[in-house]
Each structure stands twice: as C-alpha cells, then as structure tokens.
Amino acid sequence: MAKAAKTAIKTKDQKAAADAKNWTKVIRAVRSPKSGAYTFKESIVHKDKIKEYLGQ
C-alpha cells in the first residue's frame, strides 16, 4: 500500500514554519523592449510587500 501524503509542514522549529507562510511567490509578465514578447519574472515576496512589488 502507498503511504498517505502529509500536507503539514514538519520542522523542528515551529516559529520558522509559521513565518514561512508569510511569503508568497509572485509571477509578473514583463514585455521585452527588443522583441515585444512577454517574459515572466518570478520572485518570493513577503505578503505585506506584494502591492509595492507589483507597483514597480
């Protein structure tokens, strides 16, 4: 039988695990000035700074 997948974060440091939930992966579409095609930029941003990051 297969093992059941665990969704909970298991670390020795529970504070670090709780802090990890405050970060978000943000993907922006950026237009290339050379070709006009879109490229995607990925960043890990704190959840309180998302609007500032997208406003750039």
Backbone torsions as a table, in degrees:
resi	resn	phi	psi	omega
1	MET	NA	149.8	179.6
2	ALA	-81.9	152.3	177.2
3	LYS	-78.3	147.6	177.8
4	ALA	-76.7	139.2	179.3
5	ALA	-75.0	137.5	177.7
6	LYS	-103.2	127.9	-179.0
7	THR	-93.9	-15.2	-177.8
8	ALA	-75.7	144.4	175.4
9	ILE	-77.9	125.1	-179.2
10	LYS	-115.1	106.6	175.6
11	THR	-134.9	166.6	176.2
12	LYS	-75.8	-28.9	-177.2
13	ASP	-104.5	100.6	-177.7
14	GLN	-67.5	-30.0	178.3
15	LYS	-65.4	-40.5	177.9
16	ALA	-65.7	-37.4	178.5
17	ALA	-66.4	-39.5	178.5
18	ALA	-69.1	-36.5	179.2
19	ASP	-69.6	-29.3	-179.5
20	ALA	-64.6	-25.1	179.9
21	LYS	-73.9	-10.4	-179.9
22	ASN	-86.9	-1.1	-178.1
23	TRP	-107.0	145.2	-176.0
24	THR	-133.1	143.6	174.9
25	LYS	-87.5	123.6	-178.4
26	VAL	-114.1	130.7	179.3
27	ILE	-117.0	121.5	180.0
28	ARG	-111.7	141.3	171.8
29	ALA	-91.7	123.2	-178.2
30	VAL	-120.7	129.0	-179.2
31	ARG	-83.7	130.3	179.2
32	SER	-76.0	128.2	179.5
33	PRO	-70.5	-23.6	-177.2
34	LYS	-77.3	-52.4	-174.4
35	SER	-106.2	-17.8	-177.9
36	GLY	84.5	-2.9	179.0
37	ALA	-80.4	156.9	178.2
38	TYR	-89.8	140.1	170.4
39	THR	-122.4	162.5	-176.5
40	PHE	-117.3	130.8	177.4
41	LYS	-109.8	126.6	179.4
42	GLU	-108.5	137.3	178.2
43	SER	-144.0	152.9	173.0
44	ILE	-101.8	118.7	-172.8
45	VAL	-127.6	143.8	174.9
46	HIS	-65.0	143.2	-173.4
47	LYS	-61.8	-23.6	178.5
48	ASP	-79.9	-15.0	-175.3
49	LYS	-107.1	8.8	-175.4
50	ILE	-63.5	-45.4	-178.6
51	LYS	-64.2	-37.5	177.4
52	GLU	-64.7	-41.8	-179.6
53	TYR	-64.3	-43.6	-179.5
54	LEU	-73.4	-21.7	178.9
55	GLY	-77.4	-11.4	-179.1
56	GLN	-68.2	NA	NA
